[in-house]
Amino acid sequence: MAKVNLTIVATLNPNGKEELSYYLEKVGTLYKKVNAKSVNKFKITKPLIGDYKPSLVSIMEFENMDSLNEVFESNDYKKLLPYREKAFSKLEGYISE
């Protein structure tokens, strides 16, 4: 199976700093379990096209689609959803194969 990239586009909730810290710590543990690697992270300074200005973009590489699903379909990840909802005012994820 081919490697899979996950591109996250996020806008942070300024009132969710504690939830963000907890979410990132726990999701990082889940990523480590499947050997996902951070390709790059970017803070967004200004939009070029359109008006939407997210806070950051993060690209993660997974060994295959199964390893990505192992994270996001797990019960451990589902327990993080309330923290994710408070940590981000907008969150989008895109898969590229």
Stockholm file with secondary structure:
# STOCKHOLM 1.0

chainA/1-97         MAKVNLTIVATLNPNGKEELSYYLEKVGTLYKKVNAKSVNKFKITKPLIGDYKPSLVSIMEFENMDSLNEVFESNDYKKLLPYREKAFSKLEGYISE
#=GR chainA/1-97 SS CCCEEEEEEEEECTTCHHHHHHHHHHHHHHHHHTTCEEEEEEECCCCSSSSCCCSEEEEEEESSHHHHHHHHTSHHHHTTHHHHHHHEEEEEEEEEC
#=GC SS_cons        CCCEEEEEEEEECTTCHHHHHHHHHHHHHHHHHTTCEEEEEEECCCCSSSSCCCSEEEEEEESSHHHHHHHHTSHHHHTTHHHHHHHEEEEEEEEEC
//
